[in-house]
Amino acid sequence: MNIKRLLLSTLSLSLIGASLTGCGEQKASVSAESTQVVKLGVVGSIYDELWKPAQEQLKSEGIELEIVQFSDYATPNNALNSGEIDLNAFQHQIYLDTEVESYGYDVQSIGYTFIIPLNLYSNKVSSVEEIKDGDIVAIPNDVTNGGRALKVLEAAGLITLKADATNSPTKDDIESYNVKIVIKELAANTIPSALPDVTAAIVNGNYALDFGLKTEEAIYKDSVLEDSIYWNLIAARTSDLSDPTKVETYEKVVEAFQTEATEKVFTDNYGGYFIKVGWDENLLQK
């Protein structure tokens, strides 16, 4: 009888243990199922570091932000428009507008991230005032960065653009040369190495970083920062924004990026090459 009772007791404990184990597995399963995956397209490994604080915060909210790397700027909007990814964050407004116009993408901005200054550097002079007639100043040869570079030269007092110049002006939009400089257009990625051959040059922030140029070394710091057309952004499919659930999730993604933790990465890791902009604007509520 004692043996029988012992066997029954053991069996009961085994069943209880199995029941508890089953509950644990069920809870784990529910937890896994409740985690929402959001795929974010970017271009460049630097974004892994910029988005790391946001990833950590979102994880605690049940959202797994998966960073999807692309090797060129032509692909992420196509991938977003076709549904391969949920969001992307690699471009500014002018670029997005151009892509939408050219390819008919159903994509729009849902929040701003940062702006990268387009500073003026020189190995030959220490200030803009030292630039004289005949000096060569290099700028990027692509329409978007070249146009923005001309605006920087105007802000620095070297040229004056026509009043009716477009958002992406060209040299044809120069009204007058306040200093008779020679503007040389070069591929943006080659400009840092061309600094010894020109008097000064407008250098894209990412290439300045790669080349070891520091913001404090610039002879003129980009002051054209309030123009939202140059603000980098997070983009989503327009069609998704009619879904309240997705809007709520995307709003969490935007808010997770726009934090002091992200700004600390800007400051501590990149010394002023990334400046927060538009964080007070809720585009999803507009």
TILO-777238 format. One record per residue: residue number from 1; x, y, z of N, C-alpha, C in turn. Coordinates in steps of 0.1 Angstrom, whole numbers, padded with zeros to 4 digits. Layout:
   n   n.u   n.v   n.w  ca.u  ca.v  ca.w   c.u   c.v   c.w
 NUM     X     Y     Z     X     Y     Z     X     Y     Z
...
***
This chain:
   n   n.u   n.v   n.w  ca.u  ca.v  ca.w   c.u   c.v   c.w
   1  0008 -0012  0000  0000  0000  0000  0009  0013  0000
   2  0019  0012  0008  0028  0024  0008  0034  0026 -0005
   3  0038  0015 -0011  0044  0016 -0024  0035  0022 -0034
   4  0022  0017 -0033  0012  0022 -0043  0010  0037 -0041
   5  0009  0041 -0028  0007  0056 -0026  0019  0064 -0031
   6  0031  0058 -0029  0043  0065 -0034  0043  0067 -0049
   7  0038  0056 -0056  0038  0057 -0071  0028  0067 -0075
   8  0016  0067 -0068  0006  0077 -0072  0011  0091 -0069
   9  0018  0093 -0058  0023  0106 -0055  0033  0111 -0065
  10  0042  0102 -0069  0052  0105 -0079  0045  0108 -0092
  11  0035  0101 -0096  0028  0103 -0109  0021  0117 -0108
  12  0015  0120 -0097  0009  0133 -0096  0019  0145 -0097
  13  0030  0143 -0091  0040  0154 -0092  0045  0155 -0106
  14  0047  0144 -0113  0051  0144 -0127  0041  0151 -0136
  15  0028  0149 -0133  0018  0155 -0141  0018  0170 -0139
  16  0020  0174 -0126  0020  0188 -0122  0032  0195 -0129
  17  0043  0188 -0129  0055  0194 -0135  0053  0195 -0150
  18  0047  0185 -0156  0045  0186 -0171  0035  0197 -0174
  19  0025  0199 -0165  0016  0210 -0167  0022  0224 -0166
  20  0031  0225 -0156  0038  0238 -0155  0048  0240 -0166
  21  0054  0229 -0171  0063  0231 -0182  0056  0235 -0194
  22  0044  0229 -0196  0036  0232 -0208  0032  0247 -0207
  23  0028  0252 -0195  0024  0266 -0194  0036  0275 -0197
  24  0048  0271 -0193  0060  0279 -0196  0062  0280 -0210
  25  0061  0269 -0217  0063  0269 -0232  0053  0277 -0239
  26  0040  0277 -0233  0030  0284 -0240  0032  0299 -0238
  27  0037  0303 -0226  0040  0317 -0224  0051  0322 -0233
  28  0061  0313 -0234  0073  0317 -0243  0068  0319 -0257
  29  0059  0309 -0261  0054  0310 -0275  0046  0323 -0277
  30  0037  0326 -0267  0030  0338 -0268  0039  0351 -0269
  31  0049  0350 -0261  0058  0362 -0260  0065  0363 -0274
  32  0070  0352 -0280  0076  0353 -0293  0067  0358 -0304
  33  0054  0353 -0303  0044  0357 -0313  0041  0372 -0312
  34  0042  0377 -0299  0037  0391 -0297  0048  0401 -0301
  35  0061  0396 -0304  0071  0405 -0308  0069  0408 -0323
  36  0069  0421 -0325  0066  0426 -0339  0079  0430 -0346
  37  0082  0425 -0358  0094  0427 -0365  0091  0439 -0375
  38  0100  0449 -0374  0099  0460 -0383  0112  0461 -0391
  39  0112  0460 -0404  0124  0460 -0412  0127  0474 -0417
  40  0139  0479 -0413  0143  0493 -0416  0155  0493 -0426
  41  0153  0498 -0438  0164  0499 -0448  0173  0511 -0446
  42  0186  0508 -0447  0196  0519 -0446  0207  0516 -0456
  43  0216  0526 -0457  0228  0525 -0466  0240  0529 -0458
  44  0248  0519 -0454  0260  0522 -0447  0260  0517 -0433
  45  0271  0511 -0428  0272  0504 -0415  0271  0514 -0404
  46  0273  0527 -0407  0272  0537 -0396  0259  0538 -0390
  47  0248  0534 -0398  0235  0534 -0393  0232  0524 -0382
  48  0240  0513 -0382  0239  0503 -0372  0241  0509 -0358
  49  0251  0518 -0358  0255  0525 -0345  0245  0536 -0342
  50  0240  0543 -0352  0231  0554 -0349  0217  0549 -0344
  51  0213  0537 -0349  0200  0531 -0345  0201  0522 -0333
  52  0212  0519 -0328  0214  0509 -0317  0205  0513 -0305
  53  0206  0526 -0300  0198  0530 -0288  0183  0528 -0291
  54  0178  0531 -0303  0164  0529 -0306  0161  0514 -0306
  55  0169  0506 -0312  0167  0492 -0312  0165  0486 -0298
  56  0173  0491 -0289  0172  0486 -0275  0160  0490 -0268
  57  0156  0503 -0271  0143  0508 -0265  0131  0500 -0270
  58  0131  0499 -0283  0120  0492 -0290  0118  0477 -0286
  59  0129  0471 -0283  0129  0457 -0278  0120  0456 -0266
  60  0122  0466 -0257  0114  0465 -0244  0099  0468 -0247
  61  0096  0473 -0259  0082  0476 -0262  0076  0465 -0271
  62  0084  0454 -0273  0079  0443 -0281  0081  0445 -0296
  63  0090  0453 -0299  0093  0456 -0314  0107  0452 -0317
  64  0109  0443 -0326  0123  0440 -0330  0126  0448 -0343
  65  0134  0458 -0342  0138  0466 -0353  0150  0460 -0360
  66  0147  0454 -0372  0157  0447 -0380  0163  0457 -0390
  67  0176  0459 -0389  0183  0468 -0398  0187  0461 -0411
  68  0182  0465 -0422  0185  0459 -0435  0194  0468 -0443
  69  0206  0463 -0446  0216  0471 -0453  0215  0470 -0468
  70  0216  0482 -0475  0216  0482 -0489  0230  0488 -0493
  71  0234  0484 -0505  0248  0489 -0510  0247  0501 -0518
  72  0235  0506 -0521  0234  0518 -0530  0222  0526 -0526
  73  0221  0538 -0531  0210  0547 -0527  0198  0545 -0536
  74  0199  0537 -0547  0188  0535 -0557  0179  0525 -0552
  75  0183  0516 -0543  0175  0504 -0540  0165  0506 -0528
  76  0168  0513 -0518  0159  0513 -0506  0145  0518 -0508
  77  0143  0528 -0517  0130  0533 -0519  0122  0523 -0527
  78  0128  0516 -0537  0122  0506 -0545  0118  0494 -0536
  79  0127  0490 -0526  0124  0479 -0517  0112  0483 -0508
  80  0112  0495 -0503  0101  0500 -0495  0088  0500 -0502
  81  0088  0505 -0514  0076  0507 -0522  0070  0493 -0526
  82  0079  0483 -0528  0074  0469 -0531  0071  0461 -0519
  83  0073  0466 -0507  0070  0458 -0495  0080  0449 -0490
  84  0093  0450 -0495  0104  0441 -0490  0108  0446 -0476
  85  0107  0459 -0473  0110  0464 -0460  0098  0473 -0456
  86  0098  0476 -0443  0087  0484 -0437  0089  0499 -0437
  87  0102  0503 -0435  0106  0517 -0434  0120  0518 -0440
  88  0124  0530 -0443  0138  0532 -0446  0143  0546 -0440
  89  0156  0547 -0438  0161  0559 -0432  0175  0561 -0437
  90  0176  0568 -0449  0189  0570 -0455  0190  0583 -0463
  91  0179  0590 -0465  0178  0601 -0475  0173  0614 -0469
  92  0174  0625 -0476  0168  0637 -0472  0156  0640 -0481
  93  0148  0650 -0478  0136  0652 -0485  0137  0655 -0500
  94  0147  0662 -0504  0149  0665 -0518  0151  0651 -0526
  95  0159  0643 -0521  0162  0630 -0527  0149  0622 -0528
  96  0141  0621 -0517  0129  0614 -0517  0119  0620 -0527
  97  0118  0633 -0528  0109  0639 -0537  0112  0636 -0552
  98  0125  0636 -0554  0130  0633 -0568  0127  0618 -0571
  99  0129  0609 -0562  0126  0595 -0564  0111  0593 -0567
 100  0102  0599 -0559  0088  0598 -0560  0084  0603 -0574
 101  0089  0615 -0578  0086  0621 -0591  0091  0612 -0602
 102  0102  0606 -0601  0108  0598 -0612  0102  0584 -0613
 103  0099  0578 -0602  0094  0564 -0603  0080  0562 -0598
 104  0074  0572 -0593  0060  0571 -0589  0058  0563 -0576
 105  0068  0563 -0567  0068  0555 -0555  0057  0561 -0546
 106  0050  0552 -0539  0039  0556 -0529  0046  0556 -0515
 107  0055  0566 -0513  0063  0566 -0501  0064  0581 -0496
 108  0064  0582 -0483  0065  0596 -0477  0072  0596 -0464
 109  0076  0608 -0460  0083  0610 -0447  0074  0608 -0436
 110  0078  0602 -0425  0070  0601 -0413  0078  0607 -0401
 111  0090  0611 -0403  0097  0617 -0391  0111  0621 -0396
 112  0117  0630 -0389  0131  0635 -0392  0141  0629 -0383
 113  0154  0627 -0388  0164  0621 -0380  0176  0632 -0377
 114  0182  0636 -0387  0194  0645 -0385  0197  0653 -0398
 115  0206  0662 -0397  0212  0668 -0409  0227  0667 -0408
 116  0234  0664 -0419  0248  0664 -0419  0254  0677 -0425
 117  0261  0685 -0417  0266  0697 -0423  0275  0695 -0435
 118  0274  0705 -0444  0283  0705 -0456  0293  0716 -0454
 119  0304  0713 -0448  0314  0724 -0444  0324  0727 -0455
 120  0330  0739 -0454  0341  0743 -0463  0354  0741 -0456
 121  0363  0733 -0463  0376  0730 -0458  0387  0735 -0467
 122  0399  0737 -0461  0410  0742 -0469  0423  0737 -0463
 123  0433  0734 -0471  0447  0731 -0467  0456  0743 -0469
 124  0450  0754 -0475  0458  0765 -0479  0455  0778 -0472
 125  0442  0780 -0468  0439  0793 -0461  0431  0789 -0448
 126  0431  0798 -0439  0425  0795 -0426  0412  0802 -0424
 127  0408  0810 -0434  0395  0817 -0432  0389  0820 -0446
 128  0376  0822 -0447  0370  0826 -0460  0375  0839 -0465
 129  0378  0848 -0456  0383  0861 -0459  0396  0861 -0467
 130  0404  0850 -0466  0417  0848 -0473  0415  0843 -0487
 131  0403  0839 -0491  0401  0834 -0504  0400  0846 -0514
 132  0407  0846 -0525  0408  0857 -0534  0404  0854 -0548
 133  0403  0864 -0556  0400  0862 -0571  0409  0852 -0577
 134  0403  0843 -0585  0411  0833 -0592  0413  0820 -0584
 135  0410  0820 -0571  0411  0807 -0563  0401  0797 -0567
 136  0405  0785 -0567  0396  0774 -0571  0389  0768 -0558
 137  0376  0767 -0559  0368  0761 -0548  0360  0749 -0554
 138  0362  0737 -0548  0356  0725 -0553  0343  0723 -0546
 139  0333  0718 -0554  0320  0714 -0548  0316  0701 -0554
 140  0307  0693 -0548  0302  0681 -0554  0295  0683 -0567
 141  0297  0673 -0576  0291  0675 -0590  0277  0669 -0592
 142  0271  0663 -0581  0258  0658 -0582  0248  0670 -0579
 143  0236  0669 -0585  0227  0680 -0584  0223  0684 -0570
 144  0220  0674 -0562  0215  0677 -0548  0226  0683 -0540
 145  0237  0676 -0538  0248  0682 -0530  0255  0694 -0536
 146  0255  0694 -0549  0261  0706 -0556  0253  0718 -0553
 147  0239  0717 -0554  0231  0728 -0552  0232  0733 -0537
 148  0232  0723 -0528  0233  0727 -0514  0247  0734 -0512
 149  0257  0729 -0518  0271  0735 -0517  0271  0750 -0521
 150  0264  0752 -0532  0263  0766 -0537  0256  0775 -0527
 151  0246  0770 -0520  0239  0777 -0509  0249  0780 -0498
 152  0258  0771 -0495  0268  0773 -0484  0277  0784 -0488
 153  0282  0783 -0501  0291  0794 -0506  0284  0808 -0506
 154  0271  0808 -0508  0264  0821 -0507  0263  0825 -0493
 155  0260  0816 -0483  0260  0819 -0469  0274  0824 -0464
 156  0284  0819 -0470  0298  0823 -0467  0302  0836 -0473
 157  0293  0842 -0482  0296  0855 -0488  0304  0855 -0500
 158  0307  0843 -0506  0315  0842 -0518  0307  0844 -0531
 159  0295  0841 -0531  0286  0843 -0543  0272  0847 -0539
 160  0264  0852 -0548  0250  0855 -0546  0242  0847 -0557
 161  0232  0840 -0552  0224  0832 -0561  0212  0841 -0565
 162  0206  0838 -0577  0195  0845 -0582  0183  0843 -0572
 163  0174  0852 -0571  0163  0852 -0562  0153  0840 -0566
 164  0153  0837 -0579  0143  0827 -0583  0150  0813 -0585
 165  0162  0812 -0579  0169  0799 -0580  0161  0787 -0574
 166  0163  0776 -0579  0155  0764 -0575  0161  0759 -0562
 167  0155  0749 -0556  0160  0743 -0544  0173  0736 -0546
 168  0176  0732 -0558  0189  0726 -0562  0195  0735 -0573
 169  0201  0746 -0569  0206  0755 -0579  0219  0749 -0585
 170  0222  0754 -0597  0234  0751 -0604  0242  0764 -0606
 171  0254  0762 -0612  0262  0774 -0614  0255  0785 -0623
 172  0246  0780 -0631  0238  0790 -0640  0229  0799 -0631
 173  0227  0795 -0619  0218  0802 -0610  0226  0813 -0602
 174  0239  0814 -0604  0247  0824 -0597  0245  0838 -0603
 175  0240  0847 -0595  0237  0860 -0599  0250  0868 -0600
 176  0259  0867 -0590  0272  0874 -0590  0282  0867 -0582
 177  0295  0869 -0585  0306  0864 -0577  0311  0876 -0568
 178  0309  0875 -0555  0314  0885 -0546  0329  0884 -0546
 179  0335  0872 -0547  0349  0870 -0549  0349  0862 -0562
 180  0358  0865 -0571  0358  0859 -0584  0365  0845 -0584
 181  0359  0836 -0577  0364  0823 -0575  0361  0814 -0588
 182  0368  0803 -0589  0366  0794 -0600  0360  0781 -0593
 183  0347  0778 -0596  0341  0767 -0589  0343  0755 -0598
 184  0349  0745 -0592  0352  0732 -0598  0344  0721 -0593
 185  0336  0715 -0602  0327  0704 -0598  0334  0690 -0599
 186  0334  0683 -0588  0341  0670 -0587  0332  0660 -0580
 187  0334  0647 -0583  0327  0637 -0576  0329  0638 -0561
 188  0318  0637 -0553  0319  0641 -0539  0329  0632 -0532
 189  0330  0619 -0535  0339  0611 -0528  0354  0613 -0531
 190  0357  0621 -0542  0371  0624 -0545  0375  0638 -0539
 191  0366  0646 -0534  0369  0659 -0530  0379  0660 -0519
 192  0378  0652 -0508  0388  0653 -0497  0402  0651 -0502
 193  0405  0641 -0511  0418  0639 -0516  0423  0650 -0526
 194  0413  0658 -0530  0417  0669 -0539  0420  0682 -0532
 195  0419  0682 -0519  0421  0694 -0511  0435  0701 -0513
 196  0446  0693 -0515  0459  0699 -0518  0459  0706 -0531
 197  0450  0703 -0540  0451  0709 -0554  0441  0721 -0556
 198  0433  0724 -0546  0424  0735 -0547  0426  0744 -0535
 199  0420  0756 -0536  0421  0766 -0524  0412  0761 -0513
 200  0400  0757 -0516  0391  0752 -0506  0381  0743 -0513
 201  0373  0736 -0505  0363  0726 -0510  0352  0724 -0500
 202  0340  0722 -0506  0329  0718 -0498  0329  0703 -0498
 203  0330  0697 -0485  0331  0683 -0484  0319  0677 -0477
 204  0313  0667 -0483  0302  0659 -0476  0306  0654 -0463
 205  0297  0654 -0453  0300  0650 -0440  0305  0636 -0439
 206  0299  0626 -0446  0303  0613 -0445  0317  0611 -0451
 207  0321  0618 -0461  0334  0617 -0467  0345  0624 -0458
 208  0340  0635 -0452  0349  0642 -0442  0352  0633 -0431
 209  0342  0625 -0426  0345  0616 -0415  0355  0605 -0420
 210  0353  0599 -0432  0361  0589 -0437  0376  0594 -0438
 211  0377  0607 -0442  0390  0612 -0445  0397  0618 -0432
 212  0390  0618 -0421  0395  0623 -0408  0395  0638 -0406
 213  0386  0645 -0414  0385  0659 -0413  0375  0662 -0401
 214  0378  0671 -0393  0370  0674 -0381  0362  0687 -0383
 215  0351  0688 -0377  0342  0700 -0379  0350  0713 -0375
 216  0358  0712 -0364  0365  0724 -0360  0376  0729 -0369
 217  0379  0720 -0379  0390  0724 -0389  0384  0731 -0401
 218  0371  0731 -0402  0364  0738 -0413  0367  0753 -0412
 219  0369  0759 -0424  0371  0774 -0424  0357  0781 -0425
 220  0347  0773 -0428  0333  0779 -0427  0324  0767 -0425
 221  0316  0768 -0414  0307  0758 -0410  0293  0760 -0416
 222  0288  0750 -0422  0275  0750 -0429  0264  0757 -0419
 223  0259  0767 -0424  0248  0774 -0416  0234  0772 -0422
 224  0234  0765 -0433  0221  0763 -0440  0215  0750 -0435
 225  0211  0751 -0422  0206  0739 -0415  0191  0739 -0412
 226  0185  0750 -0414  0170  0751 -0411  0162  0748 -0423
 227  0168  0745 -0434  0160  0742 -0446  0156  0727 -0446
 228  0144  0724 -0443  0139  0710 -0441  0141  0701 -0453
 229  0143  0707 -0465  0145  0698 -0477  0158  0691 -0476
 230  0167  0695 -0467  0180  0688 -0465  0180  0679 -0453
 231  0169  0678 -0446  0169  0670 -0434  0167  0655 -0437
 232  0175  0647 -0431  0173  0633 -0433  0161  0628 -0426
 233  0155  0617 -0431  0141  0613 -0427  0139  0598 -0426
 234  0128  0594 -0420  0124  0581 -0420  0112  0580 -0429
 235  0112  0571 -0438  0101  0570 -0448  0093  0557 -0447
 236  0080  0558 -0450  0071  0546 -0450  0062  0546 -0462
 237  0056  0535 -0465  0046  0535 -0476  0034  0543 -0472
 238  0029  0551 -0481  0018  0559 -0478  0006  0551 -0475
 239  0004  0540 -0482 -0007  0531 -0480 -0008  0525 -0466
 240  0004  0523 -0460  0004  0517 -0447 -0001  0527 -0436
 241 -0001  0540 -0439 -0005  0550 -0430 -0020  0551 -0428
 242 -0028  0543 -0435 -0042  0542 -0433 -0045  0531 -0423
 243 -0035  0524 -0418 -0037  0513 -0408 -0033  0519 -0394
 244 -0042  0521 -0385 -0039  0527 -0372 -0028  0519 -0364
 245 -0029  0506 -0366 -0019  0497 -0359 -0005  0500 -0363
 246 -0003  0501 -0377  0010  0504 -0382  0015  0518 -0379
 247  0005  0527 -0379  0009  0541 -0375  0014  0542 -0361
 248  0007  0534 -0352  0011  0534 -0338  0025  0528 -0337
 249  0028  0517 -0344  0041  0511 -0344  0052  0521 -0349
 250  0049  0527 -0361  0059  0535 -0367  0062  0548 -0359
 251  0051  0552 -0352  0053  0564 -0343  0063  0560 -0331
 252  0062  0548 -0327  0071  0543 -0316  0086  0543 -0322
 253  0087  0539 -0334  0101  0538 -0340  0107  0552 -0341
 254  0099  0561 -0346  0103  0575 -0347  0107  0581 -0334
 255  0099  0579 -0324  0101  0584 -0310  0114  0577 -0304
 256  0116  0564 -0307  0127  0557 -0301  0140  0563 -0307
 257  0140  0568 -0319  0152  0574 -0325  0155  0588 -0319
 258  0144  0595 -0318  0145  0609 -0314  0147  0610 -0299
 259  0158  0605 -0293  0160  0605 -0279  0174  0611 -0275
 260  0176  0613 -0263  0189  0618 -0258  0200  0607 -0260
 261  0196  0595 -0260  0205  0584 -0262  0211  0584 -0276
 262  0203  0587 -0286  0207  0589 -0300  0216  0601 -0301
 263  0212  0612 -0295  0219  0624 -0296  0233  0623 -0290
 264  0234  0614 -0279  0247  0612 -0273  0256  0604 -0283
 265  0251  0595 -0291  0259  0589 -0301  0264  0599 -0311
 266  0255  0609 -0315  0259  0619 -0324  0271  0627 -0319
 267  0270  0630 -0306  0281  0639 -0300  0293  0631 -0297
 268  0292  0620 -0290  0303  0612 -0285  0311  0605 -0296
 269  0304  0600 -0305  0310  0591 -0315  0314  0599 -0328
 270  0306  0610 -0331  0308  0616 -0344  0311  0631 -0344
 271  0313  0636 -0332  0318  0649 -0330  0312  0660 -0338
 272  0299  0661 -0339  0292  0672 -0346  0288  0670 -0360
 273  0291  0658 -0366  0288  0656 -0380  0273  0652 -0382
 274  0266  0649 -0371  0252  0647 -0371  0245  0656 -0362
 275  0235  0664 -0367  0228  0674 -0359  0213  0670 -0359
 276  0207  0669 -0347  0193  0666 -0347  0185  0678 -0353
 277  0175  0674 -0361  0166  0684 -0366  0152  0679 -0367
 278  0142  0687 -0366  0128  0683 -0368  0122  0673 -0358
 279  0129  0672 -0346  0124  0662 -0336  0112  0667 -0329
 280  0108  0680 -0331  0096  0685 -0325  0084  0685 -0334
 281  0086  0679 -0346  0076  0678 -0356  0070  0664 -0357
 282  0057  0662 -0355  0051  0649 -0355  0044  0648 -0369
 283  0051  0643 -0379  0046  0642 -0392  0034  0632 -0393
 284  0034  0622 -0384  0023  0612 -0385  0010  0617 -0380
 285  0010  0629 -0373 -0002  0635 -0369 -0007  0646 -0378
 286  0001  0649 -0389 -0003  0660 -0398 -0012  0655 -0408
***
